[in-house]
Structure formats: structure tokens, C-alpha cells
Amino acid sequence: MKKWIILAICCFICLSIGACSQKIEEQDASDQELTTVINATNNYLNSAEFKGHTELFETTFAQDAKHPEVKVAFTFKYDDVEGFAYDLILLNIIADAALNDNGEIVGFDAIQVIIDNKDGKAYDSLTYNTQRNQFTGEIKTYEDAIIGFLNSGVLINGGNDYLWSENETSTRFNKDNIKQINAALNN
């Protein structure tokens, strides 16, 4: 058992070192990618889950929540990471939202969202806040992997350091694409 743990730690360290040296360039998204991201993001922002977060913010802080704005958007497709296949949209959205966390209401001004293109399910950093804080890096389930993605510094900070490998198909949407996404969400 100890050998497997040590092997897993070594693999994680090697992947982390390799990931630090890689950069992802922003690029133009295809029209299909833009449409997919706009529709998926719009569905999330109109979901009962997101509306619950904004209503809690408005009630608690007695002010209107600002309109959500996408800051970072990626697509990510990979056939096999830890035994799972992924087709995801990864977003960092600036928005006023709140979470009832251990009896306390906590306000947030940014939400990390992952939308699974296979089934449309959205995973956000508020709903999975406790699991994110307890994440050990061990991936046994698909949800563990999603929580790992939610913890990504690239997604949280919007930086250019790339988290994954060269084997996936990805697009990091450029500034013009982000403007197009936000313009469509404001209509």
C-alpha cells in the first residue's frame, strides 16, 4: 500500500513540474464552440442553483448582485484521465453570490464552474466548496476529478500556466471570444 501511495505522489509531482513549464495560448474559438459555451453558460446562470446563490447574497448583504461576467473560458476534451473521459467547459465567472457554509453565510465575487458537455450537469465551486477544501488529489470517482479541476489555479486565477498535458483537445477562449460570450449573456 505504501508503495502505491509513494508512486502516486511521485506521479503527481512529475505532472506538476511538467505542467508548470507549459503555457496555453489563447486562440479563436470556432463558432460551434462559442455557441456551445454561450448556451451552457446561459443554462447555468438561469439554473435554480445559481439563482439560489445570488438570492442568498442579495438577502444577506441587502444589495443587488452584479450581473455575471465570464472572465476565463476553456473547453477541455480528453479520452482518459484516471480512467475517465472528459468533454468539459471550464469557466471563471465574476458574480456576486453567497453560500451558507457551516451555519455562516459567506459571500463570493467569483465562481468557478465546470459544465459537462455529455450530460449538461454543472459543477460550481460554491456547491462543492467543502469538498474542494478537503480534496487530497486522490481521484477515485469522476466527481473527484471534477473537484480537482475546480481547484485548478488556472481556473481560479485565470493565469496562463496550463494544468494538463499536450494530449487533450482544448481551447482557451481569447479576449474577443470572452466579449462575444458576455455580450450574448447580456441579451
N, C-alpha and C positions, 0 to 999 in steps of 0.2 A: 504494500500500500504506500509506504514511504517513497519507494522508487517512482511510483506513478505521480505522486504529488511533486516530487523534485523535478521529474520530467516535464510536468505541466508548467511549473514555474519557469523552468529554463526556456520552454517554447514561448511562453508569454513574454519573457524578457527579450528574446531574439526578435519576436514580432514587433515589440515596442520600439526596439532600437532601429529596426528596418523602417518602421512607419515614420519615425522622426525625421528620416532623411528624405522621405518622399513628399512631393508637393503635388497638389492638384490644381490645374489651371481652370479658370472659368472659361466657359465656352457657350456658344449659342445653342440653345435647346431647339429641337425640332418643333414644328407646330403641334404635332401629336403629343410630345412631352409636355409642352406648355398647356395644352387643353386638359390633359390628364391631371396635371398638378393643380390647375385652377379649379377644376371640378372637385377633386378630392379635398382640397383645402376649404373650398366653399361648403362642402358637406360637413366637414369637421366644425367649422365656425358656426354652422347652423344647428349643430347637434345639441341635444339636451345636456350632455356632459359639459361642453364648453359654456353654454348659456348658464348653467348652474354655477360655474366658477366666476363668471362675470357678475351674475346677480348677487352672489355672496360678497364680492368685492364692493359693489355699489351699496349694498345694505350696510355692510360693516364700516366702510370708510365715508359714507354719505357723500359720494361724488360719482359722476358718470364715468364709466370705464371708457378709456380712449378706444378708438376704432383699431382693430388688429392690423398689424402691418408685417408682412413677411420680410425678414432680413436675410435669411440664408435658405437656399433650397438645393437639394440634391436628389438625384434618382440613384438607386443602387440595386443592381441585379447581380446575383451570384448563385451558382448552382449548388455549391456545397461548402458551407462554413459550419464546422462542428456537426455535420450530418444533416443540416437544414438548407433548403433552397430559399432564396430571398428575392422579392421584387418589391422594393420599398420606395417611398417618398419620405425624405427626411427634411424637416423644416425647423427653423428657429423663428418664432413669431413673437413680436413685441406686442404685448397686450396686457391690460390691467385685469388681473384675475386673483382669486383667493382660494385657499384650501383650509378646511377645518382639520387641523393636524394635532392629534392628541388633546382635543378639547380647546385648543387655541386656534384662532383664525390668523393665518399667515398670508400676507399679500405678496404677489409676484408681478414683475413687469416684463417677464419673458417666459415663454413656454416652448419646450422642445416637443415636437410632435413627429411621430412616425406613423405613416399610413401604409398598410399592407395592400398592395395592388391586387393581390389574389382574392381577398375577401372584403376589402374596403374597411377593415377594422382599424381604428385609430388608437394609438397608444400615446398618452401625453405624460410629461414629466410631473404634472400635478397629481394625477391619479396614481402614478407609480412612484411617488416621492419616497415613501418608506422603503420600498424595495430598492430604489436607486441608492439610498444611503447605506443599505445593508449588502449591496452587491459585492461579492468576493472575486468575481472574474470567472467563477466556475459556471460552465454552460452545460446544463443537462436537458433543458427544455427550450422550445422556441421562444417562450416568453423571457427566459434568462438572457437569450441573445438580444432580444429587443431592448431589455433594460440596459444591457451593455452598450448598445448603440445610443440610448438616451443619455448615457454618461459620457459620451464622446466629447472631448474638448473641442473638436471641430464643430460639432453641432451646437454646443453650449456657447462657445466664444466666437464662432464664425470665422475661425482662422483658416489658413491655407495648409497647415500640416495635415497630411492625409492619414486616415486611420487604417485603411485596409491594404490590400495588395494590388498588384497590377492585373490580377486575374478576373476582376469583376468588370461589368459594364456600368459606367457611371457618367453622370453629367452634373457638374456644379454649375448652376444657372448663373449667368453673368448679370451685371447691374441692369442692363436693358431688359433682360427677361424678368428680373425681380420687379422692375417698374411696370411691366405688362401684367404681371400676376396681380400686383396691388391695385392697378387701375381696374382690372376685371372684377376684383373683390369689392371695390368701392361702388360698382354699378348696381 
